[in-house]
Amino acid sequence: MVACAGLTIAIAGAIAALPLRGFAQDPGPPASSASLSLPNAQAPQQNADVVNVAPPAKAGENAGFWRSITVNGFASFSYLYNTNDPAFRVNQYRVFDYADEEPQLDMAQLVLQRAIDHANQFGFRLNMIAGSAVPRITAAYGMFRNCETLQAGNFDIPEAYVSYIAPLGKGLRLDAGKFATHMGSEVIGGYDGYNDEFSRSFLFGFGIPFTNTGVKATYAFSGKISAMLLLTNGWDEVQHYNHKYSIGGQAVLTATRNTAFYFNWLHGPTMPHNDMADRSAFEIVGNWKTTPKFSLGFDSLYGYDRNGIVFGFNSVWKSLVGYTKYQVKPRFSLAFRGEVFNDSGGTRTGIPQTLQEFTLTPEYDMAAKLSKVSEHFRRFDGKFVVRGDIRLDTSDKDVFQRNDYWVDNQFTTAVNLIYLF
């Protein structure tokens, strides 16, 4: 345990300190972010960076590096009621919203970063979160998740990586460290992208990893096509489970200005101390903004563990999720999500079953003008969001607790408050 704790501290400290040591000599000018369309209107982990090759900046512009570092924050609070009134006060198969009738500080986030989009630029991103729900779930093995008990606490660093754009062709982006996984159309959440729904899908919670630790390279062949290649420790692993690595990738096709498709995959051993039990996941994500007010999206996933049930028998899971969002008024919107998640081997949810969920989310946004209180607070001007979450979960097995017995459904309502700057 001592060795694991030491490794955690060393990795976290090294990654966090690397940008400050390595970038102090960078002469690059300030840069703004540039990305292709996203599969979900608020899904930054699907970004494919568009890189422009530019000549090296002058040495006198070194101070621009520090001016281009940004600091942003995000906070999410929630309260959920389960009509099943479960005896253990736990909502089954929920990811972050697992506590019934208990006010939650889901997550308080602080992000320090330098975004880059030109050749010969160095950048970094350090994303720190604390709270009573999210960090306990997202913490990776060997970093804020105990190596022996596998328990996690109320703090996590889901992202800590450095970036460089090499002047090759149109610009080759290289990232090294820990980053949010490229898979899925939903995100952990943050100031630069939160989901249209408060609760997460089964696919997000059981079908894909939250984070990957390793290196990746991204290249935009044109404004319509880009690709990414990834070498990682595995699923949610900072400290290695095995002696082998996982590989993954992403291809992005921006068919039109309002239509994009993402083809994702990840393959490698993920079972503890077992280099032969490979896990593979293949995914297609699509997004279509049909009008300025209405958007459609989908996420389809196929995954399997080789020898996941017993030797010679693979475990398979499949999911299909559909998303819609309609901007009723400039500040009021309605979002809907429907999903089917099949875990035929029972290795992802603990029992062979098919889950379904239907979620409706009304949302109202308002400006957070803290500068009206005092000019000292101008830096914290941002946005307040108030939204609901009305959700029905069903299964072909009795897996949801109602009072002190088990049934095949659960119905929940939630209120979610968000502040971001």
C-alpha positions, 0 to 999 in steps of 0.5 A: 500500500505504501508503494502504491501511495508513493507511486500515486504521489510521484505520478501526480506530481510529475505530470502536474509539474511537467508543464511548468518546467518544460514550457518556461522556454517556449516562445510560442504566441497565445493561441485559441482552441480550434476543433471539429464538430462534436457528436453531442452538442456538449462532448469535448472528449470527441474533439479532433484538433485542427492544427495550422502550421505557423512559423516559430514565434519570436523569442521576445514573445515568451511572456505570451505563454503565461498570458495564454494560460486560462483558469476556469471553474465548474460546480454541480449540485443535485438532489434526487428522489427515487419513487421505489424508496430503496431500503439501502438509499442507493439507485441501482446502475446509476453512475454519479447520481447513485444517492437517493434523497441526499443533497450532493455536491456532485463535483467542483472543478478547477481547470488550468490549461494552455490550449494550442492549435499551431505548430511548435506550440506547447500546452497543457491541461490540469483538471482537478475535481472534488465532491461527494459523487464524481471523484469516487467513481472516476478515480483511476487504479493507482491514482486516488484509487487504493491499489489494494482496497480499490476504494477512492475518495472525494478528490481526483485528477481526471486529466493531467497531460502535456501537448505539443504540435510538431511541424509535420505536414499540417501539424501533428498533435502529441499528448502525453499523460492522463486524459478523458477517454476518446470514447463515448458521446457523454462526458464527466462534465465541466465548464467547457462541455457538460451533457444535455442530460444530468444523469449518465447513460448505461453506456457511459457508466458500464460500456467504456472507460472514464480515462486513459493514461498514455500517449496519443497522436492526432492529425487533421488530414483536412477540414473533414477528416482527422484521426487519432492513435492512442497507446495507453495502460488500459481502462482507468489505469494509471498504475499498470494492471498487466505487462501489456498495453492497450491501443486505440484510435479515432477517425472523425468525418465531418460530413457537413458543417452540421454533421459529424461521425466518430469511429472509436476503438480500444483493444488490450488486456484489462483483467488484473495480472492477466495478459491474455484476457483482451478487451475490445470496444468498437463504437460509432457516434454521430451528430446532426444539427438539423436546424439551429434549434434542433439536434439529433445524435446517436451512440452505438457500442459493441464490446467484448472480453475474450474469455471473460466468462470462463476460458473459451467463452467471451462476454459481450455487451452492446448498447444503442443510445439516441439523443435529441435536443430542442431549443424552445427559447433562447434560455430554455431547452428540452433534451431527451435520451433513450437507450438499450444496453445489453449485457449478455455475459453479465460481466459489466453490470453483474448479471446477464440482463438487458437494461433500458432507460428513457430520460427527459431533461428541461433546462433553463440557463441564465447569466451569472453576472457577479461583476454587478456585485463588485468589479473584483468578481468580474473574472467569475462572470459565467452562467447558472443552469437549472435543470430537471432529470425525469428518468425511467429505468427498466430491466428484463430481470428484477434488479431494482430495489423497491423498499426491501424487495426487488422489481424490474424498474425504477423511476427517478426525478432530480434537480441539478444546479450548475455554475460555470465560469 
